[in-house]
Structures are given as C-alpha cells and as structure tokens.
Amino acid sequence: MRITILTMLIMLCVSVSSVRGTQQLDPYTVQGNLAQFPFAKVIPLSGDDGWGVVYANTVGNIHVLRYTDKGWKLDWKLTNLGAKVANFMIDDIEGDGTLELIVATVNGRILLYSMDTYDVLWENLETRFEKIATMEVANIDTDPQLELIIIADDHIHIMDGLNKSRQWISTRRFQPNDIVVDNVDKDDQLEIILNTGIVIDSRFLNIEVEWDKPFGERIMTCDMNNDGIPEVVGEFSDYSLRIFDVYAEREVW
C-alpha cells in the first residue's frame, strides 16, 4: 500500500481535529496514525523539540512537513528524483551522529541528503542500477556503520554505509518487492527476509529457509506468541495475513 497526498492530509487533519482545543498534537499520535503507511515517517527536525513528517507521493516527490504551534509547515520538498520512490528511510547511515535521508528510486538511483541542511551528500554514480525494487538499512556486520541492503536488477546488493563500496552481490537472482532485516531465529546475527519466502543469513549470506509460498506482499516482524523470537507477518492485497515462524520453519497462523 502506497500513501497518497490526499490520504496523508486526511490523516493529519483527523489527528489535529481530535486534539484541537484540548492539547497540542504530539509525534506519538501521528506515528500511530501513520503506522500502516511505509512511505510516511515521523522524524525529529532541527530546533528545540522540533519534529515533523516526511512522505513520498505517487509521482516521486518527497515532502518534509514541520509541526508548529500554528499547524503544519512545508520545511522542504524534493522534486528532481525523476522517478517514483522505491523506498526511503531516515538514519545515521555514516555513523557520524547526524541523520541522513536515504532514498532509492525505481529507476536505479540512490541518494543521501543531510537532514540538517537538506543538501545532497552522495549519489550512486559509480555503482549504477537499472531498477531498484526496494532497499533496507541495517548493521549486519562488525563495523560501526550501517549497510545498505538493496534489491536491484534482480540481485541482492550490500553496500557499506560509510564509504559506499559494494561489499557483496548475490549470484542468484531474487525478485522480492519487500524485505525486512531482523533476528528471527536463535543465533546472534540478523537475517535478511524476502517477502517471496526466503530467509538469508546476514553473516554467511547463505539461504537458511526457502519456503514454497510467499510470506506476503508486505512483511514485518513481530513476536506474536511471546516466545522471544519474532515471527514474519505478511499482508496480502486482500488484507489477509500470514504468520510464519522462521525458527520452526512453519506457518503458525
């Protein structure tokens, strides 16, 4: 499910109207309202207790809205991506204590922007892709900085977040449109979970589980049975759910 400007504005208006006259809107309320939308995130912004919302629309623009005592103010708008957004996240990708906006577009671009100045910091001009399906950010090795896990041109690419070098590319072709990185078994390292039903060990980069059915069209992880190990929760286009226990290698719900 991809968020549209109309949906975004409706949800923000509902949030504001629900608290008008009683208390100021807080980021936790907005985050709860936007939880089901992967292309909208509540973020901290510069200034005393500054916060806002960043979202991508259906034509490939990214907006940053700042919440103020007088309502929402457009802080920044990114309009030159040239294609729809495949995924974006806000994180300290370089491990220097500052936040960056990391954007991947469907036509193969990856860009980093400073969340302090909104200046572009880097683009993948040397490592070109034809198409990107999705992207995730996680620390999957022993160095302090994060890695970019990119599904591009039907392969998994892992890039170092600091120097942007490519650390690994899969020889096998994969075609997921959603990925999650989490520890879903009893070992110490994270797993790269593809919505197509494949789980990859992030340390040895071998396939741990290859199920004969997809987990879902959109996936997340959650400890559904309170055993301390997250399950993979998959959502389908009809809003039905599938819950898979990676450690037991079976569908549980």
WOTAFEN-V580494 format. One record per pair of residues at least 12 apart in sequence whose C-alpha atoms are under 10 Angstrom apart, sorted by the first residue. I is the first residue (numbers start at 0). J is the second residue. If there is no record, write none. Layout:
BEGIN
i: <I	I>
j: <J	J>
END
This chain:
BEGIN
i: <0	0	0	0	0	0	0	0	0	1	1	1	1	1	1	1	1	2	2	2	2	2	2	2	2	2	2	3	3	3	3	3	3	3	3	4	4	4	4	4	5	6	6	7	7	7	7	7	7	7	7	10	10	10	11	11	11	11	11	11	11	11	12	12	13	13	14	14	14	15	15	15	15	23	23	23	23	24	24	24	24	25	25	25	26	26	26	26	26	26	26	26	27	28	29	29	29	30	30	33	36	37	37	37	37	37	37	38	38	38	38	38	38	38	38	38	38	38	39	39	39	39	39	39	39	39	39	39	40	40	40	40	40	40	40	40	41	41	41	41	41	41	42	42	42	42	42	42	42	42	43	43	43	43	44	44	44	44	44	44	44	44	45	45	45	45	46	49	49	49	50	50	50	50	50	51	51	51	51	51	51	51	51	51	52	52	52	52	52	52	53	53	53	53	53	53	53	53	53	54	54	54	55	55	55	55	55	55	55	55	56	56	57	57	57	58	58	58	58	58	58	59	59	59	59	59	59	59	59	59	59	59	60	60	60	60	60	60	60	60	60	61	61	61	61	61	61	61	61	61	61	62	62	62	62	62	63	63	63	63	64	74	75	75	75	76	77	80	80	80	80	80	80	80	80	81	81	81	81	82	82	82	82	82	82	83	83	83	83	84	84	84	84	84	84	84	84	84	84	84	85	85	85	85	85	85	85	85	85	85	85	85	85	85	85	85	86	86	86	86	86	86	86	86	86	86	86	86	86	87	87	87	87	87	87	87	87	87	87	87	87	88	88	88	88	88	88	88	88	89	89	89	89	89	89	89	90	90	90	90	91	91	91	91	91	91	91	92	92	92	92	92	92	92	92	92	92	92	92	92	93	93	93	93	93	93	93	93	93	94	94	94	94	94	94	95	95	95	97	97	97	98	98	98	98	98	99	99	99	99	99	99	99	99	99	99	100	100	100	100	100	100	100	101	101	101	101	101	101	101	101	101	102	102	103	103	103	103	103	103	103	103	103	103	104	104	104	104	104	105	105	105	105	105	105	105	106	106	106	106	106	106	106	107	107	107	107	107	107	107	107	107	107	108	108	108	108	108	108	108	108	108	109	109	109	109	109	109	109	109	109	109	109	110	110	110	111	121	122	123	123	125	125	126	126	126	126	127	128	128	128	129	129	129	130	130	130	130	131	131	131	131	131	131	131	132	132	132	132	132	132	132	132	132	132	132	133	133	133	133	133	133	133	133	134	134	134	134	134	134	134	134	134	134	134	134	135	135	135	135	135	135	135	135	135	135	136	136	136	136	136	136	136	137	137	137	137	137	137	138	138	138	138	138	138	139	139	139	139	139	139	139	139	139	139	140	140	140	140	140	141	142	142	143	143	144	144	144	144	145	145	145	145	146	146	146	146	146	146	146	146	147	147	147	147	147	147	148	148	148	148	148	148	148	149	149	150	150	150	150	150	150	150	150	150	150	151	151	151	151	151	152	152	152	153	153	153	153	153	153	153	154	154	154	154	154	154	154	154	155	155	155	155	155	155	155	155	155	155	156	156	157	157	167	168	169	169	173	173	173	174	174	174	175	175	175	175	175	175	175	175	175	176	176	176	176	176	176	176	177	177	177	177	177	177	177	177	177	178	178	178	178	178	178	178	178	178	178	178	179	179	179	179	179	179	179	179	179	179	180	180	180	180	180	180	180	180	181	181	181	181	181	181	181	181	182	182	182	182	182	182	182	183	183	183	183	183	183	183	183	183	183	183	183	184	184	184	184	184	184	184	184	184	185	185	185	185	186	186	187	188	188	188	188	189	189	190	190	190	190	190	190	191	191	191	192	192	192	192	192	192	192	192	192	193	193	193	193	193	193	193	194	194	194	194	194	194	194	194	194	194	194	194	195	195	195	195	195	195	195	195	195	195	196	196	196	196	196	196	196	196	196	196	196	196	197	197	197	197	197	197	197	198	198	207	207	207	208	208	208	209	209	210	210	210	210	210	213	213	213	214	214	214	214	214	214	214	214	214	214	215	215	215	215	215	215	215	215	215	215	215	216	216	216	216	216	216	217	217	217	217	217	217	217	218	218	218	218	218	218	218	218	219	219	219	219	219	220	220	220	220	221	222	223	223	223	223	223	224	224	228	228	228	229	229	229	229	230	230	230	230	230	230	230	230	231	231	231	231	232	232	240>
j: <35	36	37	38	216	217	234	235	236	35	36	37	38	39	55	56	57	33	35	36	37	38	39	54	55	56	57	36	38	39	54	55	56	57	58	54	55	56	57	62	56	33	36	32	33	36	39	52	54	55	56	29	32	33	24	28	29	32	33	52	70	71	70	71	29	32	28	29	32	28	29	70	71	67	68	69	70	66	67	68	70	50	51	66	41	42	43	49	50	51	52	66	41	41	41	51	52	42	52	52	54	54	55	86	87	88	217	53	54	55	56	57	61	84	85	86	87	88	52	53	54	55	56	61	62	63	87	88	52	53	54	55	63	87	88	89	53	54	63	64	65	89	63	64	65	88	89	90	98	114	65	89	98	114	63	64	65	66	74	98	114	115	65	114	115	116	115	65	66	67	63	64	65	66	67	63	64	65	66	67	71	72	73	74	64	65	66	71	73	74	65	73	74	75	76	87	88	89	100	76	87	88	76	77	83	84	85	86	87	102	83	84	82	83	84	78	80	81	82	83	84	77	78	79	80	81	82	83	84	85	104	105	76	77	78	79	80	81	82	83	84	75	76	77	78	79	80	83	84	87	102	74	75	76	77	78	75	76	77	114	76	117	114	116	117	117	117	102	103	104	105	106	108	109	110	104	105	106	108	103	104	105	106	107	108	103	104	105	106	102	103	104	105	106	107	108	109	131	132	133	102	103	104	105	106	107	108	109	130	131	132	133	134	150	176	177	101	102	103	104	105	109	131	132	133	134	135	149	177	100	101	102	103	104	109	110	111	133	134	135	136	100	101	102	103	111	134	135	136	101	102	111	112	113	114	136	114	136	137	145	113	114	136	144	145	160	161	111	136	137	138	143	144	145	146	147	159	160	161	163	143	144	145	146	159	160	161	162	163	142	143	144	145	160	161	143	144	161	113	114	115	111	112	113	114	115	111	112	113	114	115	116	117	118	119	120	112	113	114	115	117	119	120	113	114	120	121	122	134	135	136	147	122	134	122	123	130	131	132	133	134	135	149	151	130	131	132	133	134	128	129	130	131	132	133	151	127	128	129	130	131	132	151	123	126	127	128	129	130	131	132	151	152	122	123	124	126	127	128	129	130	131	121	122	123	124	126	127	128	131	134	147	149	122	123	124	123	163	163	163	164	163	164	158	163	164	165	151	150	151	152	151	152	153	150	151	152	153	149	150	151	152	153	154	176	149	150	151	152	153	154	174	175	176	177	178	148	149	150	151	175	176	177	178	147	148	149	150	151	155	156	157	176	177	178	179	147	148	149	150	157	177	178	179	180	191	148	149	157	158	160	179	180	160	179	180	181	189	191	159	160	180	188	189	201	157	180	181	188	189	190	191	200	201	202	159	188	189	201	202	202	159	161	160	161	159	160	161	162	158	159	160	161	158	159	160	161	163	164	165	166	159	160	161	163	165	166	160	167	168	178	179	180	191	168	178	168	169	172	173	174	175	176	177	178	193	168	172	173	174	175	172	173	174	169	170	171	172	173	174	175	168	169	170	171	172	173	174	175	167	168	169	170	171	172	173	174	175	191	168	169	169	201	204	204	204	205	193	195	197	193	194	195	192	193	194	195	196	197	213	216	217	193	194	195	215	216	217	218	192	193	194	195	215	216	217	218	219	191	192	193	194	195	197	198	216	217	218	219	191	192	193	194	198	217	218	219	220	231	192	193	198	199	200	201	219	220	201	219	220	221	228	229	230	231	200	201	220	228	229	230	245	198	220	221	222	227	228	229	230	231	244	245	246	227	228	229	230	244	245	246	247	248	227	228	245	246	200	246	202	200	201	202	203	201	202	202	204	205	206	207	245	204	206	207	206	207	208	214	218	219	220	231	245	209	213	214	215	216	217	218	212	213	214	215	216	217	218	219	231	232	233	234	209	210	211	212	213	214	215	216	217	218	208	209	210	211	212	213	214	215	231	233	243	245	209	210	211	212	213	214	245	210	245	245	246	248	245	246	248	245	248	243	245	248	249	250	233	235	241	231	232	233	234	235	240	241	242	243	250	231	232	233	234	235	236	238	239	240	241	242	233	234	235	236	238	240	232	233	234	235	236	238	240	231	232	233	234	235	240	241	242	231	232	233	234	242	232	233	242	243	242	244	242	243	244	251	252	244	251	244	245	246	243	244	245	246	242	243	244	245	246	247	250	251	243	244	245	250	244	252	252>
END
